[in-house]
């Protein structure tokens, strides 16, 4: 579920295809935010190419969705932003750009975990990857629109790879590959796996692939068909509901106690 702006993307960058080959174009030792740098670069005279990645060892202003900050010890995890020009997608298909990285990262995490843990990898709507009830990765997608099409997208990814020292307030809610396996990982090798998966899942943004993209995301949803407690952000009221999936427009589908189904947009509801 992207945060849309109205910045235009030069027509010369049109790709009109669903291939994606991520590659590191800029590697920062320390930076404010790779997403901010990527968005600024799109407005430059020579903008980044489709598939370019801005990678950072440390971010001082890295964040998740909304106003949430993203914690990562310098040099221990993966923090990067992928730039793409998905002008084959219309605005009503924008949630596909959250589904692609979520499915890609989940596939890599599942591959690297032992068989006893890999089945517990889930996608928490709208943009987090969980192992059990702990967050291991987050995504921030920001988009530029041209009329009814998506001119550009910046997909920010934070994946906890070798993190071993979370702040006290995160020790029960966050985890990393290293904490789950007891083994440090080669970050470059993990990044290459993520790139491969991103390219594979991106092909499903073609019209013929959209049903499979939706299905794959649906079956991996955190709390799918399970009762849970939620809070309406508008008034703070809490309620119990059963998560039934995500609508095509990216809204969360919750079945209320009355049996009625209500759809919630980003920032209208939160998990408790």
Order of alpha helices (4+ residues) and beta strands (2+ residues): beta-beta-alpha-beta-beta-alpha-alpha-beta-beta-beta-beta-alpha-alpha-alpha-beta-beta-beta-beta-beta
